[in-house]
Amino acid sequence: MKGIRKVALGLVACLAFTAVPVYASDEVITLLPFPAEVAVNENARVLTLEEAFVLARRNNSSIEALNDAMIFAEQQRRSLAVDYDNTWGFSMGLADQTAATVSRAIRSTDLLIGSAPAQTRMRETLSDFFVLNAVYTIQGLELDVVFLNEMIAVNRVSLNHVELRNRLGMASDMEVASARQALELNQARLRSLNIGLESQRAGLNNLLGLPRNVDVVIEHDFSLELGDISARVGNITAYADRQIARDPSLQILRRQLDNAQHNYDTTQNWIQNVFQARPDQVLNSQANATDRAGMLNELNAASRGLRDATNDMREGIHNTYNQLRQLEELQEMTLIDLQAAHDLYNTMKANFAAGMTTQHAVNDVRLLILNAEANIIKNAMNYKLLLFTFDSPFML
């Protein structure tokens, strides 16, 4: 990471976190081991991230539906080919409306079949993203649970202290009520958070095609290193051009434009009395100016669709590139916040040893460390999710 000490967190991340954090030493900045190795229920389903991707793809109904549609389209294509041959044989090679209709149906089916690889790639990529997003969402909630548990522990200590001071006549009943309300509010937040966490875990199980009550643990390598997107991309304009050239959604739009151009040219040629030279150039003998206008409208719509989608994608790539750079800078700032929290913690510990402050005040600063470390981890997860869409710009 640029200009900042490399974050020390060499571990495997999973969908479980330690309930009680182990705080960093005073000498170096070392993150809390939130995504730590923990005891896993012997009945839990443990998966790597790649295995989770495979399960989700198999369970994805849109991918299944696309495969079914392709099987039907190929069968339909064979049937249309037979109809086309029969029509030409019956009409002795004359270009009639029936043959033209069948020919256009064949091209439409070919367009669908030809777009299938791009459609499959897009749906599989989306499926992977949904899994990764679910994993990171759960991990973020786990971090929130850790933080709230720490806050509740501090709230309990604070309430005990203010109750003692109240009994000694050093604190008012209002101060006691305020401390109790703070504790109860965080306890309510924790209950709500755990309900949300349960729902997110069930949602992940649903993506994977697993029963709701199955305990799933997904292990994957997790690094807080964001890298340098500028060095990775190089010239952003050239990068955007490369992405646009190979993007599957734009490949489909280009096929649609080619098909619209062919339909228009076919109609135009007939009107201009340009007859077919081969059976695969069947022309609609009923074509007229209205047909040509319709084909031209479809051609213009396809052209505009491709142009607008290309411009939008280019803009999305540039915007996402800048967002990634901002997250890199944010990570630098959160590391500075972590250093400041550690410095303050060391000062408060010294003050406590000298009798100049309370353990409660020291615990409050420990929460600052915990919050800074959680922000670093969450920022890294946000970066990796955004980078996923940056590499698949049809999602932008």
C-alpha positions in Angstrom: 0.0 0.0 0.0 1.4 3.4 -1.0 3.4 5.2 1.7 1.9 3.2 4.6 3.2 0.3 6.5 1.9 -2.9 5.1 -1.1 -4.1 7.2 -0.3 -7.3 9.0 -3.3 -9.6 8.6 -2.1 -12.9 7.1 -5.0 -15.2 7.8 -8.0 -16.9 6.2 -11.3 -15.1 6.3 -14.5 -17.1 7.0 -18.1 -16.3 7.9 -17.4 -16.3 11.6 -15.5 -13.9 13.9 -14.0 -14.1 17.3 -16.4 -12.9 19.9 -13.7 -11.3 22.0 -11.0 -9.4 20.1 -7.4 -9.6 20.9 -6.0 -6.1 20.9 -2.9 -5.0 19.2 0.4 -4.5 20.9 1.5 -1.0 21.7 4.6 -1.2 19.5 3.2 -1.8 16.1 -0.1 -1.4 14.2 -1.6 -4.8 13.8 -5.2 -5.3 13.1 -7.6 -7.2 15.2 -8.0 -10.8 14.0 -11.7 -10.4 13.2 -11.8 -13.0 10.5 -10.0 -15.5 12.6 -9.9 -19.2 12.7 -12.7 -20.4 15.0 -14.2 -23.6 16.1 -16.7 -24.8 13.4 -19.7 -26.8 14.2 -19.0 -30.3 13.1 -22.3 -30.3 11.1 -21.4 -27.1 9.3 -21.0 -27.1 5.5 -17.5 -25.7 4.9 -16.9 -24.3 1.4 -14.2 -22.4 -0.4 -15.4 -19.4 -2.3 -14.8 -21.1 -5.6 -17.0 -24.1 -4.4 -19.7 -21.6 -3.4 -19.5 -20.0 -6.9 -20.1 -23.5 -8.5 -23.0 -24.2 -6.2 -24.7 -20.9 -6.9 -24.3 -21.3 -10.7 -25.9 -24.7 -10.6 -28.7 -23.3 -8.5 -29.2 -20.2 -10.6 -32.6 -20.5 -12.4 -31.7 -17.8 -15.0 -28.7 -19.9 -16.2 -30.8 -23.0 -16.2 -33.6 -21.2 -18.2 -31.0 -19.9 -20.7 -29.7 -23.5 -21.2 -33.2 -24.7 -21.8 -33.9 -21.9 -24.2 -30.8 -22.8 -26.2 -31.8 -26.4 -26.5 -35.2 -25.3 -27.8 -33.6 -22.7 -30.2 -31.3 -25.3 -31.7 -34.3 -27.7 -32.3 -36.3 -24.8 -33.7 -33.4 -23.9 -36.0 -33.3 -27.4 -37.5 -37.0 -27.4 -38.0 -36.9 -24.0 -39.7 -34.1 -25.2 -42.0 -36.4 -28.0 -43.2 -39.3 -25.6 -43.7 -37.0 -23.3 -45.7 -35.8 -26.1 -48.0 -39.4 -27.3 -48.5 -40.6 -23.8 -49.3 -38.0 -23.2 -51.9 -38.6 -26.6 -53.4 -42.3 -26.0 -53.7 -41.9 -22.6 -55.2 -39.2 -23.7 -57.6 -36.8 -21.2 -56.2 -39.0 -18.1 -56.5 -38.7 -15.5 -53.7 -42.0 -15.5 -52.0 -43.3 -14.1 -48.7 -43.4 -17.5 -47.0 -39.7 -18.2 -47.8 -38.7 -14.7 -46.7 -40.6 -15.1 -43.4 -38.9 -18.4 -42.7 -35.5 -16.9 -43.6 -36.0 -14.1 -41.2 -37.0 -16.5 -38.4 -33.8 -18.5 -39.1 -31.7 -15.3 -38.7 -33.6 -14.4 -35.5 -32.9 -17.9 -34.1 -29.2 -17.7 -35.2 -29.0 -14.4 -33.3 -30.3 -16.0 -30.2 -28.0 -19.0 -30.4 -25.0 -16.8 -31.3 -25.6 -14.6 -28.2 -25.8 -17.6 -25.9 -22.1 -17.6 -24.8 -22.2 -13.9 -23.9 -25.5 -14.3 -22.1 -24.1 -17.3 -20.2 -20.9 -15.4 -19.2 -23.0 -12.5 -17.9 -25.3 -14.6 -15.8 -22.4 -16.6 -14.4 -20.5 -13.4 -13.5 -23.6 -12.0 -11.8 -24.1 -15.2 -9.9 -20.5 -15.0 -8.6 -21.0 -11.4 -7.6 -24.2 -12.1 -5.6 -22.3 -14.8 -3.7 -19.3 -12.5 -3.0 -21.6 -9.6 -2.0 -23.4 -11.9 0.4 -20.2 -13.1 1.9 -18.9 -9.6 2.5 -22.3 -8.4 3.8 -22.3 -11.2 6.4 -18.7 -10.4 7.3 -19.5 -6.7 7.7 -22.4 -7.6 10.0 -20.1 -9.9 12.0 -17.8 -6.9 12.5 -20.8 -4.9 13.7 -21.7 -7.7 16.2 -18.1 -7.6 17.6 -18.2 -3.9 17.9 -21.6 -3.8 19.6 -20.7 -6.5 22.0 -17.7 -4.4 23.0 -19.8 -1.4 23.4 -22.3 -3.3 25.5 -19.5 -4.5 27.8 -18.3 -0.9 28.1 -21.9 0.2 28.8 -22.3 -2.3 31.6 -19.1 -1.1 33.2 -20.3 2.5 32.8 -23.6 1.7 34.4 -22.0 -0.1 37.3 -19.7 2.9 37.9 -22.5 5.5 37.8 -24.7 3.3 40.1 -21.9 3.1 42.6 -21.4 6.9 42.4 -25.1 7.4 42.7 -25.1 5.4 46.0 -22.3 7.5 47.2 -24.2 10.7 46.3 -21.8 11.6 43.5 -24.2 11.0 40.6 -27.8 11.8 40.0 -30.7 9.4 39.2 -30.8 11.0 35.7 -27.2 9.9 35.1 -28.1 6.4 36.1 -31.1 6.4 33.8 -29.1 7.7 31.0 -26.4 5.0 31.4 -29.1 2.3 31.6 -30.8 3.6 28.5 -27.5 3.6 26.6 -27.0 -0.1 27.5 -30.6 -1.1 26.6 -30.4 0.8 23.3 -27.2 -1.1 22.3 -28.7 -4.4 23.4 -31.7 -3.7 21.2 -29.5 -2.8 18.3 -27.6 -6.1 18.8 -30.8 -8.1 18.8 -31.9 -6.4 15.6 -28.4 -6.9 14.1 -28.5 -10.6 14.8 -31.9 -10.9 13.2 -30.5 -9.2 10.1 -27.5 -11.5 10.2 -29.7 -14.5 10.3 -31.6 -13.3 7.3 -28.4 -12.7 5.3 -27.1 -16.1 6.1 -30.4 -17.6 5.0 -30.1 -15.5 1.8 -26.7 -17.0 1.1 -28.0 -20.5 1.6 -30.8 -19.7 -0.8 -28.2 -18.6 -3.4 -26.3 -21.8 -2.9 -29.4 -24.0 -3.1 -28.9 -25.2 0.5 -31.6 -25.6 3.2 -32.2 -22.5 5.3 -31.1 -24.2 8.5 -27.7 -25.4 7.2 -24.7 -23.8 8.9 -22.5 -22.6 6.1 -18.9 -21.4 6.5 -17.2 -20.0 3.4 -13.4 -19.8 3.7 -11.4 -17.6 1.4 -8.2 -15.7 1.3 -8.7 -12.2 2.4 -6.1 -9.4 2.2 -6.4 -5.8 3.2 -3.9 -4.8 0.4 -5.9 -2.7 -2.1 -3.1 -2.3 -4.6 -2.8 0.6 -6.9 -5.5 0.7 -9.5 -3.6 3.4 -11.5 -0.6 1.1 -11.9 -2.8 -1.9 -12.8 -4.9 -0.1 -15.4 -2.2 2.2 -16.9 -3.9 4.5 -19.4 -7.6 4.5 -18.4 -8.8 5.5 -21.9 -7.0 2.6 -23.5 -8.3 0.3 -20.7 -11.8 1.4 -21.3 -11.5 0.7 -25.1 -10.3 -2.8 -24.3 -13.1 -3.5 -21.9 -15.7 -2.1 -24.4 -14.3 -4.3 -27.2 -14.7 -7.5 -25.2 -17.7 -6.8 -23.0 -20.4 -9.5 -23.5 -23.4 -7.1 -23.3 -22.0 -4.9 -26.1 -21.2 -8.0 -28.2 -24.9 -8.9 -28.0 -25.9 -5.4 -29.1 -23.4 -5.5 -32.0 -25.0 -8.8 -33.2 -28.4 -7.1 -33.0 -27.2 -4.2 -35.0 -25.7 -6.5 -37.7 -29.1 -8.3 -37.8 -31.0 -5.1 -38.2 -28.6 -4.0 -40.9 -29.1 -7.2 -42.8 -32.9 -7.0 -42.6 -32.8 -3.4 -43.8 -30.5 -4.2 -46.7 -32.6 -7.2 -47.7 -35.8 -5.1 -47.9 -34.0 -2.3 -49.7 -32.5 -4.6 -52.3 -35.9 -6.0 -53.2 -37.5 -2.6 -53.6 -34.6 -1.7 -55.9 -35.3 -4.9 -57.9 -32.0 -6.6 -56.9 -32.8 -10.3 -57.0 -31.2 -13.0 -55.0 -28.3 -15.0 -56.4 -28.4 -17.8 -53.8 -31.1 -19.5 -51.8 -29.8 -17.9 -48.6 -30.6 -14.5 -50.0 -34.4 -14.8 -50.1 -36.2 -11.5 -50.5 -39.7 -10.6 -49.4 -41.7 -10.2 -52.6 -44.2 -8.1 -50.7 -41.7 -5.6 -49.6 -42.7 -1.9 -50.0 -41.8 1.5 -48.7 -43.5 0.8 -45.4 -41.5 -2.3 -44.8 -38.3 -0.4 -45.6 -39.3 2.4 -43.1 -39.9 -0.3 -40.4 -36.6 -1.9 -41.0 -34.9 1.5 -41.0 -36.5 2.3 -37.7 -35.2 -1.0 -36.2 -31.8 -0.3 -37.6 -31.6 3.2 -36.1 -32.9 1.9 -32.8 -30.2 -0.8 -32.7 -27.5 1.7 -33.6 -28.6 4.2 -30.9 -28.8 1.3 -28.4 -25.2 0.3 -29.0 -24.0 3.9 -29.1 -25.7 4.8 -25.8 -24.6 1.6 -24.1 -21.0 2.1 -25.2 -21.0 5.7 -24.0 -22.6 4.7 -20.7 -20.1 2.0 -20.1 -17.2 4.2 -20.9 -18.5 6.7 -18.4 -19.1 4.0 -15.8 -15.6 2.7 -16.2 -14.0 6.1 -15.7 -16.3 6.9 -12.7 -15.5 3.5 -11.1 -11.8 4.0 -11.7 -12.0 7.2 -9.7 -14.0 5.6 -7.0 -11.4 2.9 -6.6 -8.7 5.5 -6.3 -10.7 7.3 -3.6 -11.1 4.1 -1.7 -7.3 3.6 -1.8 -6.9 7.1 -0.4 -9.6 6.4 2.2 -7.6 3.3 3.3 -4.6 5.5 3.8 -6.6 7.8 6.1 -8.1 4.9 8.1 -4.6 3.6 8.8 -3.7 7.1 10.1 -6.9 7.0 12.3 -5.7 3.6 13.6 -2.3 5.0 14.5 -3.9 7.9 16.2 -6.2 5.6 18.2 -3.2 3.5 19.3 -1.3 6.6 20.3 -4.2 7.8 22.4 -4.6 4.3 23.9 -1.0 4.3 25.0 -1.4 7.7 26.6 -4.6 6.7 28.4 -2.9 3.6 29.7 0.0 5.6 31.1 -2.5 8.1 32.6 -4.4 5.2 34.2 -1.2 3.7 35.7 -0.5 7.2 37.1 -4.0 7.4 38.6 -5.0 10.2 36.3 -7.9 8.5 34.5 -10.2 5.5 34.9 -10.3 2.1 33.3 -13.6 3.1 31.8 -11.9 5.9 29.9 -9.2 3.4 28.7 -11.9 1.0 27.5 -13.5 3.9 25.5 -10.3 4.4 23.6 -10.1 0.6 22.9 -13.4 1.1 21.2 -11.8 3.7 18.9 -9.1 1.1 18.0 -11.8 -1.4 17.3 -13.8 1.0 15.1 -10.7 2.1 13.1 -9.8 -1.6 12.4 -13.4 -2.4 11.4 -13.4 0.5 9.0 -10.2 -0.7 7.4 -11.6 -4.2 6.9 -14.9 -2.9 5.6 -13.2 -0.5 3.2 -11.1 -3.4 1.8 -14.3 -5.4 1.2 -16.0 -2.4 -0.5 -12.9 -2.1 -2.7 -12.9 -5.7 -3.7 -16.6 -5.6 -4.6 -16.2 -2.5 -6.7 -13.1 -4.0 -8.4 -15.2 -7.0 -9.3 -17.7 -4.8 -11.2 -14.8 -2.7 -12.7 -13.5 -5.9 -14.3 -17.1 -6.7 -15.5 -18.3 -3.3 -16.7 -21.7 -4.6 -17.9 -22.6 -4.5 -14.2 -21.8 -0.8 -13.8 
